[in-house]
Amino acid sequence: MQAKSLLRAMKGSSDMPSDDLQDVSAKGERHPVVDRSMGDLIREVRNLDHLQIEEIVAYQRQHRMRFGEAAVALKMASKGDVQWALSQQFHYPYAAEGDTSGLDDELITAIDPFSDEAEVFRDVRSQLLMGVMSPDQAPRALAVLSPNIGDGKTFIAANLAVVFSQTGGRTLLIDADMRTPRLHTLFGVKDGSGLSDILAGRAEYDVIHQTPALPGLFVLPVGTQPPNPSELIQRATFNALIQEVCSRFDHVIVDTPAFALGADARVLAAKCGAAMVVGRRGTSRMDAIQSLVGQVNKSHARFAGVMINEH
């Protein structure tokens, strides 16, 4: 696929109008920000009428408390509703209680963002931003690798992408695991056309999907599962794609096939520019992790470290 066709495939997404990406970035804003009151947000999520709102306000004034506390006291909202409303006011998006917008339960950073598990992902994000994904370094994508199927690589990649999207910038999550793709099921996006179709010169429209609950997160699924994944990622088109998305998004996370399935992961690490390795506690063998780390270092990709999955 020529560079012009690649750009057309990127721009074709109805969910990501790329023509205004640079304009929005130049203004210093990543998403339209509209400050809304706690009452307006609670009314929306609970579908309250004006009489119920007046009752909450009266109770609030009588007991000298905050609107959210009054709504909870009157059982017209839950603590989760109030927490979600606060997150909207502080521009920290995650799925509202009872409305996961098609998100899988594995996406704990979106569904339960104040849990201990989500805090671990925020800590890893901080380490990455101070290391291989530092803003003062050349833009690069982060490939997430693992020795074997079932190590939790996709779980880690998906949740990392969520916490990066919550920083306020635009994050792109690419499913480059063309052997056992799962990201489209985790985020509930269509998998009709995607990465493989771009690399094969067949995709024109709707390849990148914005997640409704997380407006800063975009997902590029595998699309058609090809018979020749290794050959596709070796093409110059993949290099051009990575260069293009790194210039259009603040952060790019790439899920990869398990190393046991072939050399795809090593090639992807080199083309992305940075890589981290995931192992599963009690399952992954140390020699397999060490071998994969050695392969990353041979590829000249920046090595971010090893994360042990206990999920």
C-alpha positions as CSV (number, residue, x, y, z in Angstrom):
1,M,0.0,0.0,0.0
2,Q,1.4,3.4,-0.9
3,A,1.7,6.1,1.7
4,K,-1.3,8.0,0.2
5,S,-3.5,5.0,0.4
6,L,-2.4,4.4,4.0
7,L,-3.4,7.9,5.0
8,R,-6.7,7.5,3.3
9,A,-7.3,4.3,5.4
10,M,-6.5,6.1,8.5
11,K,-8.7,9.1,7.7
12,G,-11.5,6.8,6.7
13,S,-12.5,6.0,10.3
14,S,-15.9,7.5,11.0
15,D,-15.0,7.5,14.7
16,M,-11.7,9.4,14.3
17,P,-11.9,12.5,12.1
18,S,-8.2,12.9,11.6
19,D,-8.5,16.3,9.8
20,D,-8.9,18.1,13.1
21,L,-6.3,16.2,15.1
22,Q,-3.6,18.8,14.6
23,D,-6.0,21.7,15.2
24,V,-7.2,20.2,18.5
25,S,-3.7,19.5,19.6
26,A,-2.6,23.0,18.7
27,K,-5.2,24.4,21.0
28,G,-3.8,22.4,23.9
29,E,-7.1,20.4,24.3
30,R,-7.5,16.8,23.5
31,H,-11.3,16.5,23.9
32,P,-14.2,19.0,24.1
33,V,-14.4,20.0,27.8
34,V,-17.7,21.2,29.1
35,D,-17.9,21.7,32.9
36,R,-21.2,20.3,34.2
37,S,-22.7,20.4,37.7
38,M,-23.0,17.4,39.9
39,G,-26.8,17.7,39.7
40,D,-26.8,17.6,35.9
41,L,-24.5,14.6,35.9
42,I,-26.5,12.7,38.5
43,R,-29.7,13.6,36.8
44,E,-28.4,12.1,33.5
45,V,-27.0,8.9,34.9
46,R,-30.0,8.2,37.1
47,N,-32.6,9.7,34.7
48,L,-34.1,11.9,37.4
49,D,-36.9,14.3,36.8
50,H,-37.0,18.0,38.0
51,L,-39.1,17.1,41.1
52,Q,-36.5,14.6,42.3
53,I,-33.8,17.2,41.7
54,E,-35.7,19.7,43.7
55,E,-36.1,17.2,46.5
56,I,-32.4,16.5,46.6
57,V,-31.6,20.3,46.6
58,A,-34.0,20.8,49.5
59,Y,-32.5,18.0,51.5
60,Q,-29.0,19.3,50.7
61,R,-29.8,22.8,52.0
62,Q,-31.6,21.5,55.1
63,H,-28.7,19.2,56.1
64,R,-25.9,21.5,54.8
65,M,-24.3,18.8,52.7
66,R,-23.1,18.3,49.1
67,F,-25.5,17.5,46.3
68,G,-24.0,14.1,45.8
69,E,-24.2,13.2,49.5
70,A,-27.8,14.3,49.6
71,A,-28.7,12.2,46.5
72,V,-27.1,9.1,48.2
73,A,-28.9,9.8,51.5
74,L,-32.2,9.9,49.6
75,K,-31.2,6.7,47.7
76,M,-31.6,8.5,44.4
77,A,-28.0,7.8,43.6
78,S,-25.2,5.4,44.7
79,K,-21.7,6.3,45.9
80,G,-20.5,4.9,42.5
81,D,-22.7,7.4,40.7
82,V,-21.2,10.3,42.7
83,Q,-17.7,9.0,42.1
84,W,-18.4,8.8,38.3
85,A,-19.8,12.3,38.3
86,L,-16.7,13.6,40.1
87,S,-14.5,11.8,37.5
88,Q,-16.4,13.7,34.7
89,Q,-15.9,17.0,36.5
90,F,-12.2,16.3,36.8
91,H,-12.0,14.9,33.2
92,Y,-11.0,11.4,34.3
93,P,-13.1,9.1,32.1
94,Y,-14.2,5.6,33.0
95,A,-17.3,3.4,32.6
96,A,-20.2,4.6,34.7
97,E,-21.7,2.1,37.2
98,G,-24.1,-0.3,35.4
99,D,-23.0,1.0,32.0
100,T,-19.8,-0.6,30.7
101,S,-20.6,0.3,27.0
102,G,-19.6,-3.1,25.8
103,L,-16.4,-3.3,27.8
104,D,-15.2,-6.7,29.1
105,D,-14.7,-7.4,32.8
106,E,-11.0,-7.8,32.1
107,L,-10.8,-4.0,31.6
108,I,-10.5,-3.3,35.4
109,T,-8.9,0.1,34.8
110,A,-12.1,1.2,33.0
111,I,-14.7,-0.6,35.1
112,D,-13.1,-0.3,38.6
113,P,-10.5,2.5,38.3
114,F,-10.1,3.0,42.0
115,S,-9.2,-0.6,42.8
116,D,-5.7,-1.8,43.9
117,E,-5.3,-3.6,40.6
118,A,-5.9,-0.3,38.7
119,E,-3.4,1.5,40.9
120,V,-0.7,-1.0,39.8
121,F,-1.4,-0.1,36.1
122,R,-1.1,3.6,37.0
123,D,2.2,3.0,38.6
124,V,3.5,1.1,35.5
125,R,2.3,4.0,33.4
126,S,4.3,6.4,35.5
127,Q,7.4,4.3,35.1
128,L,6.9,4.1,31.3
129,L,6.4,7.9,31.1
130,M,9.7,8.4,33.0
131,G,11.4,5.8,30.8
132,V,10.9,4.5,27.2
133,M,7.7,6.6,26.6
134,S,9.0,9.8,28.0
135,P,7.6,12.9,26.2
136,D,11.0,14.4,25.7
137,Q,12.2,11.4,23.7
138,A,11.5,10.5,20.0
139,P,7.9,9.1,19.6
140,R,7.8,5.3,19.7
141,A,5.1,2.7,20.2
142,L,5.2,0.2,23.0
143,A,5.0,-3.5,22.0
144,V,3.7,-5.8,24.8
145,L,5.2,-9.3,24.5
146,S,5.0,-12.6,26.3
147,P,6.6,-16.1,26.0
148,N,3.4,-18.1,25.7
149,I,-0.4,-18.0,25.1
150,G,-2.3,-17.3,28.3
151,D,0.4,-15.2,30.0
152,G,-2.0,-12.2,30.2
153,K,-0.3,-10.1,27.5
154,T,-3.5,-8.8,26.0
155,F,-5.0,-8.1,29.5
156,I,-1.9,-6.0,30.3
157,A,-1.8,-4.2,27.0
158,A,-5.5,-3.3,27.1
159,N,-5.4,-2.0,30.7
160,L,-2.2,0.0,30.0
161,A,-3.9,1.6,27.1
162,V,-6.9,2.6,29.2
163,V,-4.8,4.3,31.9
164,F,-2.8,6.1,29.3
165,S,-6.0,7.4,27.7
166,Q,-7.1,8.7,31.1
167,T,-4.2,11.2,31.2
168,G,-6.0,13.4,28.7
169,G,-4.2,12.6,25.5
170,R,-5.2,10.4,22.6
171,T,-4.1,6.7,22.9
172,L,-4.2,4.1,20.2
173,L,-4.3,0.4,21.0
174,I,-3.3,-1.8,18.1
175,D,-4.0,-5.5,17.9
176,A,-1.1,-6.9,16.0
177,D,-1.7,-10.5,17.3
178,M,-3.0,-11.7,14.0
179,R,-2.8,-15.3,15.2
180,T,-5.0,-15.2,18.4
181,P,-6.7,-11.7,18.3
182,R,-8.8,-10.7,21.3
183,L,-8.9,-6.9,21.7
184,H,-12.0,-6.5,19.6
185,T,-13.9,-8.7,22.0
186,L,-12.6,-6.9,25.1
187,F,-13.7,-3.5,23.8
188,G,-16.8,-4.6,21.9
189,V,-15.7,-3.1,18.6
190,K,-16.4,-4.4,15.1
191,D,-13.6,-6.6,13.6
192,G,-14.7,-6.5,10.0
193,S,-11.7,-4.5,8.9
194,G,-8.4,-3.7,10.6
195,L,-4.7,-3.9,10.7
196,S,-4.3,-6.9,8.4
197,D,-6.5,-5.3,5.8
198,I,-4.4,-2.1,5.9
199,L,-1.2,-4.1,5.5
200,A,-2.7,-6.0,2.6
201,G,-3.9,-2.9,0.9
202,R,-7.6,-3.8,1.3
203,A,-8.8,-1.4,4.0
204,E,-10.3,2.0,3.2
205,Y,-12.8,3.0,5.9
206,D,-13.7,2.4,9.6
207,V,-10.5,0.7,10.7
208,I,-10.0,2.7,13.9
209,H,-12.7,2.7,16.6
210,Q,-13.2,5.2,19.4
211,T,-14.4,3.6,22.7
212,P,-17.6,5.4,23.9
213,A,-16.8,5.2,27.6
214,L,-13.2,6.4,27.1
215,P,-13.2,9.2,24.5
216,G,-9.4,9.4,24.5
217,L,-8.9,5.7,23.6
218,F,-9.0,4.4,20.1
219,V,-8.7,0.7,19.0
220,L,-7.3,-0.7,15.8
221,P,-8.4,-4.4,15.7
222,V,-6.8,-7.2,13.6
223,G,-9.6,-7.3,11.1
224,T,-9.5,-10.3,8.7
225,Q,-7.3,-13.0,10.2
226,P,-4.6,-13.5,7.5
227,P,-2.8,-16.8,6.5
228,N,0.5,-14.9,6.4
229,P,0.9,-12.6,9.5
230,S,4.7,-12.8,9.6
231,E,5.0,-11.6,6.0
232,L,2.5,-8.8,6.5
233,I,4.3,-7.2,9.5
234,Q,7.6,-7.4,7.6
235,R,6.2,-5.1,4.9
236,A,7.3,-1.5,4.7
237,T,3.6,-0.6,5.1
238,F,3.8,-1.5,8.8
239,N,6.8,0.8,9.3
240,A,4.8,3.6,7.6
241,L,1.8,2.8,9.8
242,I,3.7,3.0,13.0
243,Q,5.3,6.3,12.0
244,E,2.0,7.7,11.0
245,V,0.1,6.8,14.2
246,C,3.0,7.9,16.5
247,S,2.7,11.3,14.9
248,R,-1.1,11.4,15.4
249,F,-1.5,9.9,18.8
250,D,0.1,10.8,22.1
251,H,0.6,7.1,23.1
252,V,0.6,3.9,21.0
253,I,0.3,0.4,22.6
254,V,0.7,-2.7,20.5
255,D,-0.5,-6.2,21.4
256,T,1.6,-9.0,19.8
257,P,1.4,-12.8,19.3
258,A,3.0,-15.0,21.9
259,F,6.7,-15.6,21.2
260,A,6.1,-19.4,21.2
261,L,4.0,-18.9,18.0
262,G,6.9,-17.5,15.9
263,A,9.1,-14.5,15.3
264,D,6.3,-12.0,14.9
265,A,6.8,-10.5,18.4
266,R,10.5,-9.9,17.9
267,V,9.9,-8.2,14.6
268,L,7.1,-6.1,16.1
269,A,9.3,-5.0,19.0
270,A,11.9,-3.7,16.6
271,K,9.4,-1.9,14.5
272,C,7.6,-0.3,17.4
273,G,10.8,0.9,19.0
274,A,10.0,-0.1,22.6
275,A,8.9,-3.3,24.3
276,M,7.9,-4.8,27.6
277,V,7.7,-8.5,28.5
278,V,4.8,-10.0,30.4
279,G,5.0,-13.3,32.3
280,R,2.4,-15.2,34.4
281,R,3.2,-15.9,38.1
282,G,3.4,-19.6,38.7
283,T,3.3,-20.5,35.0
284,S,5.9,-18.7,33.0
285,R,9.4,-20.3,33.1
286,M,12.3,-18.0,33.9
287,D,14.4,-19.3,31.0
288,A,11.6,-18.4,28.6
289,I,11.3,-14.9,29.9
290,Q,15.1,-14.4,29.8
291,S,15.2,-15.7,26.2
292,L,12.5,-13.3,25.2
293,V,14.3,-10.4,26.9
294,G,17.5,-11.4,25.1
295,Q,15.6,-11.3,21.7
296,V,14.3,-7.8,22.5
297,N,17.7,-6.6,23.3
298,K,19.0,-8.0,20.0
299,S,16.3,-6.1,18.1
300,H,17.7,-2.7,19.3
301,A,14.2,-1.9,20.7
302,R,14.2,0.1,24.0
303,F,13.5,-2.5,26.7
304,A,11.0,-1.3,29.3
305,G,11.1,-4.2,31.7
306,V,9.2,-7.3,32.8
307,M,5.8,-7.3,34.3
308,I,4.5,-10.4,36.2
309,N,0.8,-11.0,35.8
310,E,-1.2,-12.4,38.7
311,H,-4.6,-11.7,37.3
